[in-house]
């Protein structure tokens, strides 16, 4: 859980847009903030599932390191391939 006030879905999407590079194969994104958790859904276009998971986790780690730090205090706790 974050040390500061919880971010909004808009805050999360703003941070996501800053973290995604033009070369990242992200097609669509969604964010849900509920209580003390943030859920992010990324549609990543990669031919290999392992590559897609790696790229999604890399984007999430960049989001956690973004400035301004809306997601300070949060960690990646789960990653699922759908």
ChimeraX attribute file (.defattr): number of C-alpha atoms within 10 A of each C-alpha:
attribute: neighborCount
match mode: 1-to-1
recipient: residues
	/A:1	14
	/A:2	15
	/A:3	10
	/A:4	10
	/A:5	10
	/A:6	18
	/A:7	19
	/A:8	15
	/A:9	17
	/A:10	13
	/A:11	16
	/A:12	21
	/A:13	17
	/A:14	13
	/A:15	22
	/A:16	22
	/A:17	13
	/A:18	14
	/A:19	20
	/A:20	17
	/A:21	11
	/A:22	7
	/A:23	6
	/A:24	15
	/A:25	16
	/A:26	18
	/A:27	9
	/A:28	10
	/A:29	13
	/A:30	14
	/A:31	17
	/A:32	16
	/A:33	16
	/A:34	12
	/A:35	8
	/A:36	12
	/A:37	15
	/A:38	20
	/A:39	16
	/A:40	17
	/A:41	15
	/A:42	21
	/A:43	15
	/A:44	18
	/A:45	15
	/A:46	14
	/A:47	8
	/A:48	8
	/A:49	13
	/A:50	11
	/A:51	13
	/A:52	19
	/A:53	17
	/A:54	12
	/A:55	18
	/A:56	23
	/A:57	15
	/A:58	15
	/A:59	21
	/A:60	20
	/A:61	14
	/A:62	16
	/A:63	24
	/A:64	21
	/A:65	15
	/A:66	16
	/A:67	13
	/A:68	10
	/A:69	13
	/A:70	21
	/A:71	23
	/A:72	18
	/A:73	11
	/A:74	14
	/A:75	14
	/A:76	11
	/A:77	7
	/A:78	7
	/A:79	13
	/A:80	6
	/A:81	11
	/A:82	7
